[in-house]
Amino acid sequence: MSNTVQPNERMLRIAVGWCGALLLLVAWQLSTAGSDSMFFPTPLEIFDDLWERWFSDGLAGGILTDAFFVDVTPSLQRLLIGLLVAWTVGISLGVLLGRIPAVAHTVEPILHFMRAMPGPVLLPLALVLVGTGTTMRVSLIAFGAVWPVLFNTYSAVRRVPEGYLETARTARVSRLRILFQVILPAASTGIFAGIRVSTSLGIILLIASELVAASDGIGFGLTQAQRSFQLLPMWSFIVALSLLGYLSNLVLSGIESGVLRWHRLLMAVQD
């Protein structure tokens, strides 16, 4: 029997998830609307502040306010560049280690040692070696986010059925075509799993890097709001981080769904 999720079932899951989120927001609104506590504003107050802060410039101004390009755009650029570097390096090294066992056995202990270093702990060293600019923040994101992609790719490439490769060699397919038409497609499920984990780590490292010696970005804005005891803006930055993580996961899920459609069809045929 096929394990493929039908469209109606997928829509039902999405609807249930949104209903759960809506109920949580309603409960939050009702519990804080009558409260005099300044520490917990209502969701409506938070989203109103978020809208006014970043999306209230009107159609003539392109909707986005100047604050958006100070608070959000730098963070998005750093995150994207850092993740692209991590994905490129991680997939490349993962394929290399997966296809050449001698290299894997040599460098794997070193890679596990380096992976055990928490990214935020390296922040003081990065400040000394690289400085306080964007390069430091991108480097920290790339270093911390590369490991899930690398090891997931390595593991997935090792599990590619040898029969696939033998068939390609028998058909005299070139090594480059074998890589892009056999190995990477067969390992894509594991690669995407690593990419999604690395994205979450990248967001954490982004904010950690922007909490120190920054002059813009979401982490910087959050720190400034906290230091000046502006609780409503502080909640707005926290919600913005949550939305960034959610939207990143949504985009990656859409890309993964399209790329791996062939894999689900193959599994359905095999079942």
DRENTI-282506 format. One line per field, with one value per residue (C-alpha): residue number from 1; residue in three letters; z, x, y. Coordinates in pm, 1 decimal, always signed. Layout:
// DRENTI-282506
resi	(NUM_...)
resn	(ALA_...)
pz	(Z_...)
px	(X_...)
py	(Y_...)
//
This chain:
// DRENTI-282506
resi	(1_2_3_4_5_6_7_8_9_10_11_12_13_14_15_16_17_18_19_20_21_22_23_24_25_26_27_28_29_30_31_32_33_34_35_36_37_38_39_40_41_42_43_44_45_46_47_48_49_50_51_52_53_54_55_56_57_58_59_60_61_62_63_64_65_66_67_68_69_70_71_72_73_74_75_76_77_78_79_80_81_82_83_84_85_86_87_88_89_90_91_92_93_94_95_96_97_98_99_100_101_102_103_104_105_106_107_108_109_110_111_112_113_114_115_116_117_118_119_120_121_122_123_124_125_126_127_128_129_130_131_132_133_134_135_136_137_138_139_140_141_142_143_144_145_146_147_148_149_150_151_152_153_154_155_156_157_158_159_160_161_162_163_164_165_166_167_168_169_170_171_172_173_174_175_176_177_178_179_180_181_182_183_184_185_186_187_188_189_190_191_192_193_194_195_196_197_198_199_200_201_202_203_204_205_206_207_208_209_210_211_212_213_214_215_216_217_218_219_220_221_222_223_224_225_226_227_228_229_230_231_232_233_234_235_236_237_238_239_240_241_242_243_244_245_246_247_248_249_250_251_252_253_254_255_256_257_258_259_260_261_262_263_264_265_266_267_268_269_270_271)
resn	(MET_SER_ASN_THR_VAL_GLN_PRO_ASN_GLU_ARG_MET_LEU_ARG_ILE_ALA_VAL_GLY_TRP_CYS_GLY_ALA_LEU_LEU_LEU_LEU_VAL_ALA_TRP_GLN_LEU_SER_THR_ALA_GLY_SER_ASP_SER_MET_PHE_PHE_PRO_THR_PRO_LEU_GLU_ILE_PHE_ASP_ASP_LEU_TRP_GLU_ARG_TRP_PHE_SER_ASP_GLY_LEU_ALA_GLY_GLY_ILE_LEU_THR_ASP_ALA_PHE_PHE_VAL_ASP_VAL_THR_PRO_SER_LEU_GLN_ARG_LEU_LEU_ILE_GLY_LEU_LEU_VAL_ALA_TRP_THR_VAL_GLY_ILE_SER_LEU_GLY_VAL_LEU_LEU_GLY_ARG_ILE_PRO_ALA_VAL_ALA_HIS_THR_VAL_GLU_PRO_ILE_LEU_HIS_PHE_MET_ARG_ALA_MET_PRO_GLY_PRO_VAL_LEU_LEU_PRO_LEU_ALA_LEU_VAL_LEU_VAL_GLY_THR_GLY_THR_THR_MET_ARG_VAL_SER_LEU_ILE_ALA_PHE_GLY_ALA_VAL_TRP_PRO_VAL_LEU_PHE_ASN_THR_TYR_SER_ALA_VAL_ARG_ARG_VAL_PRO_GLU_GLY_TYR_LEU_GLU_THR_ALA_ARG_THR_ALA_ARG_VAL_SER_ARG_LEU_ARG_ILE_LEU_PHE_GLN_VAL_ILE_LEU_PRO_ALA_ALA_SER_THR_GLY_ILE_PHE_ALA_GLY_ILE_ARG_VAL_SER_THR_SER_LEU_GLY_ILE_ILE_LEU_LEU_ILE_ALA_SER_GLU_LEU_VAL_ALA_ALA_SER_ASP_GLY_ILE_GLY_PHE_GLY_LEU_THR_GLN_ALA_GLN_ARG_SER_PHE_GLN_LEU_LEU_PRO_MET_TRP_SER_PHE_ILE_VAL_ALA_LEU_SER_LEU_LEU_GLY_TYR_LEU_SER_ASN_LEU_VAL_LEU_SER_GLY_ILE_GLU_SER_GLY_VAL_LEU_ARG_TRP_HIS_ARG_LEU_LEU_MET_ALA_VAL_GLN_ASP)
pz	(+0.0_-89.5_+183.8_-39.1_+126.1_-87.5_-164.7_+36.6_+336.9_+308.7_+295.6_+600.6_+794.8_+698.3_+800.7_+1138.3_+1197.8_+1117.3_+1339.8_+1626.3_+1572.6_+1555.1_+1880.1_+2047.7_+1928.6_+2044.2_+2387.5_+2405.9_+2305.5_+2559.3_+2843.8_+2788.1_+2671.4_+3025.1_+3188.1_+3314.5_+3270.7_+3038.9_+2985.4_+2776.2_+2505.0_+2306.2_+1965.3_+1797.8_+1955.7_+1846.4_+1486.1_+1470.8_+1585.3_+1341.1_+1055.1_+1142.2_+1183.7_+856.2_+618.9_+651.0_+384.1_+144.6_-219.1_-331.1_-110.4_-200.9_+128.3_+303.0_+539.6_+581.3_+907.7_+716.8_+521.4_+846.8_+1066.2_+831.7_+496.6_+638.9_+834.4_+529.1_+320.9_+584.5_+635.6_+264.5_+187.5_+489.9_+407.9_+40.2_+139.9_+392.9_+143.6_-132.6_+89.0_+273.4_-37.4_-215.6_+77.7_+154.7_-198.3_-188.0_+141.7_+36.6_-286.7_-161.9_+160.1_+208.9_+234.4_+464.1_+706.1_+718.8_+783.0_+953.2_+1310.7_+1247.0_+1106.5_+1406.8_+1638.2_+1454.5_+1446.4_+1825.2_+1858.3_+1920.6_+1679.1_+1940.2_+2145.6_+1849.7_+1837.3_+2049.3_+1833.2_+1515.5_+1644.2_+1694.4_+1368.5_+1124.9_+1288.2_+1349.5_+992.3_+775.7_+690.4_+1051.6_+1072.8_+740.0_+837.8_+1169.2_+997.9_+732.3_+988.3_+1211.2_+932.4_+718.2_+939.6_+902.4_+524.8_+509.7_+723.0_+581.6_+229.1_+323.1_+472.7_+183.7_-83.3_+90.1_+76.8_-298.5_-433.4_-611.6_-875.9_-992.1_-1042.4_-1215.7_-1457.3_-1539.5_-1592.7_-1814.5_-2026.3_-2043.4_-1875.1_-1790.5_-1428.4_-1433.1_-1554.9_-1297.4_-1027.9_-1139.2_-1278.2_-1041.6_-716.7_-628.2_-718.3_-520.1_-219.9_-243.0_+42.7_+289.4_+143.5_+191.3_+547.9_+618.9_+447.1_+662.5_+984.9_+873.1_+803.0_+1162.5_+1290.4_+1053.9_+1197.7_+1552.9_+1460.6_+1271.4_+1579.6_+1805.4_+1577.2_+1561.3_+1937.4_+1958.2_+1795.8_+1529.9_+1389.6_+1205.8_+1169.1_+1366.4_+1648.5_+1684.5_+1693.6_+1953.7_+2172.4_+2141.9_+2234.4_+2535.3_+2657.7_+2632.3_+2793.8_+2489.5_+2541.0_+2248.5_+1986.6_+2155.6_+2102.8_+1742.1_+1675.9_+1842.2_+1623.6_+1318.5_+1399.6_+1431.9_+1097.3_+936.8_+1057.2_+950.7_+603.8_+549.4_+634.4_+407.4_+110.6_+162.8_+195.0_-136.9_-310.7_-154.5_-255.9_-617.8_-637.9_-462.1_-647.7_-853.7_-532.6_-398.8_-731.5_-730.3_-375.8_-472.7_-768.1_-550.4_-285.5)
px	(+0.0_+136.9_+263.0_+211.7_+6.6_-296.4_-369.9_-695.1_-519.4_-241.0_-493.1_-669.4_-342.7_-271.3_-622.2_-591.6_-254.8_-391.1_-694.2_-462.1_-257.0_-573.3_-705.3_-373.5_-382.4_-742.4_-653.1_-353.7_-567.9_-839.6_-596.0_-398.6_-672.3_-794.7_-453.3_-265.5_+72.0_+306.4_+517.9_+263.4_+94.0_-191.3_-127.1_-322.5_-92.7_+215.0_+101.4_-9.5_+335.6_+500.4_+288.0_+352.6_+722.6_+792.8_+493.9_+312.8_+483.2_+190.4_+179.1_+361.2_+656.2_+654.5_+481.8_+813.7_+932.2_+1288.0_+1307.3_+1255.2_+1577.2_+1763.9_+1613.3_+1523.3_+1704.2_+2060.5_+1959.6_+1802.7_+2114.2_+2348.8_+2132.3_+2097.6_+2468.4_+2572.8_+2330.8_+2428.8_+2794.1_+2706.5_+2491.4_+2751.4_+3039.2_+2832.2_+2693.7_+3030.1_+3222.5_+2941.0_+2949.7_+3329.5_+3332.8_+3046.7_+3215.7_+3575.1_+3581.0_+3957.7_+3914.2_+3613.0_+3802.3_+4087.9_+3899.9_+3580.8_+3721.6_+3836.7_+3497.7_+3316.3_+3547.5_+3476.0_+3102.0_+3102.2_+3204.3_+2889.6_+2874.1_+2790.5_+3096.2_+3316.1_+3171.9_+3448.8_+3715.1_+3536.3_+3526.3_+3904.2_+3994.7_+3737.7_+3611.5_+3261.7_+3136.5_+2908.7_+3190.2_+3208.3_+2835.2_+2820.1_+3120.6_+2962.1_+2636.9_+2820.4_+3036.8_+2746.9_+2502.2_+2737.2_+2745.0_+2387.0_+2413.5_+2756.8_+2679.8_+2331.3_+2471.2_+2756.5_+2517.0_+2269.0_+2537.8_+2673.9_+2326.5_+2279.3_+2209.9_+2512.5_+2279.7_+2199.2_+2566.8_+2640.1_+2353.6_+2486.2_+2838.3_+2711.5_+2536.5_+2870.8_+2731.2_+3000.3_+3100.1_+2959.4_+2621.0_+2626.9_+2678.5_+2394.6_+2153.4_+2204.2_+2385.9_+2237.6_+1876.2_+1900.5_+2048.8_+1821.1_+1591.8_+1879.5_+2026.5_+1700.7_+1671.2_+2012.8_+1922.5_+1613.7_+1805.2_+2085.8_+1835.4_+1710.5_+2067.0_+2148.3_+1870.7_+1992.3_+2349.4_+2232.3_+2065.6_+2355.8_+2599.2_+2377.7_+2348.7_+2715.6_+2879.9_+2610.1_+2461.6_+2162.0_+1960.6_+1687.6_+1921.8_+2048.6_+1694.5_+1594.6_+1890.5_+1816.7_+1451.9_+1551.9_+1809.1_+1566.2_+1289.2_+1060.0_+861.1_+620.7_+898.2_+1085.1_+786.6_+764.7_+1122.7_+1056.6_+749.7_+951.9_+1205.9_+929.6_+783.7_+1129.1_+1170.1_+818.8_+845.8_+1189.5_+1049.0_+748.3_+969.3_+1198.5_+899.7_+763.5_+1098.8_+1147.2_+797.6_+862.7_+1211.3_+1121.1_+796.5_+977.6_+1084.9_+731.0_+603.8_+877.7_+787.6_+420.1_+503.0_+722.3_+450.0)
py	(+0.0_+342.6_+576.8_+878.5_+1151.7_+1236.5_+1604.9_+1601.9_+1453.5_+1710.2_+1995.4_+1852.2_+1846.4_+2206.8_+2313.7_+2138.0_+2305.0_+2650.6_+2591.7_+2499.1_+2815.6_+3027.1_+2881.5_+2956.0_+3318.2_+3358.6_+3218.3_+3452.8_+3749.8_+3674.0_+3610.0_+3931.9_+4173.4_+4238.2_+4227.8_+4530.1_+4358.5_+4547.0_+4237.5_+4047.9_+4258.2_+4111.9_+3949.0_+4231.2_+4491.4_+4297.6_+4253.9_+4617.6_+4729.7_+4489.1_+4623.0_+4985.7_+4924.3_+4741.1_+4735.5_+5070.1_+5279.3_+5251.8_+5148.3_+5463.2_+5372.8_+5006.4_+4904.9_+4833.7_+5104.8_+5230.5_+5038.2_+4712.7_+4770.7_+4835.0_+4562.5_+4277.0_+4302.8_+4274.3_+3963.2_+3801.7_+3869.1_+3727.6_+3420.6_+3348.0_+3388.2_+3183.0_+2902.3_+2893.3_+2858.4_+2586.3_+2394.1_+2413.6_+2303.1_+2043.1_+1873.9_+1879.1_+1730.8_+1486.4_+1345.7_+1325.8_+1137.8_+913.7_+807.2_+779.0_+571.4_+616.4_+994.6_+952.5_+726.7_+977.4_+1299.6_+1178.8_+1196.9_+1554.0_+1651.7_+1502.6_+1697.6_+2023.0_+1953.3_+1920.5_+2286.3_+2494.7_+2785.4_+3054.1_+2952.0_+3047.4_+3399.1_+3561.7_+3394.4_+3504.8_+3863.6_+3856.9_+3680.9_+3821.4_+4141.0_+4269.8_+4304.4_+4096.3_+3853.8_+3738.0_+3675.9_+3493.2_+3280.3_+3184.5_+3084.8_+2883.9_+2703.1_+2603.9_+2515.3_+2306.5_+1996.3_+1866.1_+1898.6_+1738.0_+1433.7_+1379.3_+1394.7_+1162.6_+908.5_+933.1_+893.4_+585.1_+429.1_+477.4_+126.9_-12.0_-151.0_+201.3_+275.4_-54.2_+3.4_+350.6_+219.0_-61.1_+202.1_+387.4_+697.1_+953.8_+1012.0_+1363.6_+1238.7_+960.1_+1223.4_+1451.2_+1192.3_+898.3_+978.4_+1318.9_+1227.2_+903.2_+1086.8_+1391.2_+1284.0_+1282.8_+1601.7_+1792.0_+1664.2_+1813.9_+2140.4_+2187.9_+2126.3_+2357.7_+2636.1_+2626.8_+2632.7_+2918.4_+3133.8_+3066.5_+3156.8_+3465.0_+3607.1_+3507.4_+3691.4_+4001.7_+4027.6_+4130.7_+4435.1_+4478.3_+4797.1_+4650.5_+4331.9_+4158.1_+4055.2_+4410.7_+4549.4_+4291.9_+4387.1_+4758.8_+4706.4_+4496.7_+4747.7_+5037.9_+4828.7_+4865.7_+4549.9_+4580.9_+4623.9_+4340.0_+4111.1_+4231.2_+4121.3_+3785.4_+3729.6_+3835.6_+3564.8_+3307.4_+3413.5_+3393.7_+3036.6_+2940.6_+3094.5_+2938.5_+2597.7_+2660.2_+2753.5_+2455.7_+2222.3_+2347.4_+2302.2_+1960.4_+1852.9_+1945.9_+1796.8_+1472.2_+1410.1_+1146.9_+971.9_+949.7_+816.8_+552.4_+447.5_+427.1_+201.5_-21.5_-50.8)
//
